[in-house]
């Protein structure tokens, strides 16, 4: 996997998990922290987050799995011939990705038509 692909995927999963946690776990105690993006001995900066324990765990699992992906050309996890996620972790991330993907799509549509979010 290229460094650019790794960074893009890491930032995307971070954004999706943060959006999900912000919307679904509003009244849960959050932990402010960061993950250092290091890939193939390159420092790509830090991802700051403010997540509940459950979402923080999902972010860390996702990041670790992304780091250890053995594929030169990384497929989407859904189409991977050798999935690295445990079934429960995969289900949790799939739920987050579905929710956040829909939410981000709706935000883009609202922006396009100038509609304010409630």
N, C-alpha and C positions, 0 to 999 in steps of 0.2 A: 504494500500500500504506500502511496506517496505521502510525503509529509503534509502536503496541502489537503489531501483527502482525509487524513487523520484529523487534522485541525478542524476542517469543516464539519466532520461527523461529530467530533467531541463538542464543538460549540452548538451544534444543532440539538444533540441530546440534552445538553445543559439547558438550553433555552426552553425545550419542551417540558422538561421536568420542573423547571422553575415556574413556568406558567401554570402547570397543573397544580403544583403545591400552593401557589398564590391564590388560586381559585377554589380549590377543594379543601385545603387545610388552613383556612384563614384564622381559626381560633386555636390553632395548635402552636405550642412553643417551638420557635425556630432556632436553628443553629447557624450563625454567620461564620463562614469559613471560605476556603478556596482550595482548588485543585491546581497543582502546577502541571502545565502541559509540557511534557518532555517526550519527544519521540525521536528515536534513532540519534541520541545524544544532541538533539537540538532543543533549545529552550524556546518554547512558543508562547510564553507568558503564563498568566494565571486566569482561572475562571472563578470569579467570586460568586458565592451563592448564599442564600438565606432560606434554608429548607428545614422541614421537620425531620425527625430521625428516620422515618420510613423512606421518605424521598431522598434523603442524603445517602442512605444505604443503596437505593436503586441507582443513583448517580455514580457512586463508587464502583458498583458491580459493572455498570455499563462502561465506565472508563477503563477498568481493568480488562474487560473482555475486548474492548477496542484495541487496547495496547497489545494484547496477546493474539490478535487475529492473525492466523498463519497465511492468509491469502495475499498474493501479490496484487491481484485486482479484487478488492473486497466486494463481495456480493451483498445485497441487502440481507439482513439477518433472516428475514422470512424465507428467502430462497437459498440459504446456505446449505450445502450438502452435509456439513458437519457442524451443527449448532453448538455453540459453547455455553449458552444460557441453560441453567436449570429450568425446568418447566414452570415452576412458580415465579421465578424471576422474570422469565420471558412474558408470562401472562401479565404481570404487574407493569412491565415496560410497554407492552402492546396496548394496554388500557390507557396509559399516559400518552403514548404517541397518537392514538386515535382521538382522544379528547383534545389534545393540544393542536393537532393538525387541523381538526375541524374549527377550533377557536381561532387559530391564526388565519385560516381561510376566510372566516367570517369577518375578521378585523380588516383584511385586505379589501373585501367587498364593501364594507362600511366606509372605508377610507375613499374608495373609488367613487362612491355616490355621495360622500360628504355627510353620512349619517353618523350621529353621535352615539357612542356606546352608553348604555345605562349602567 
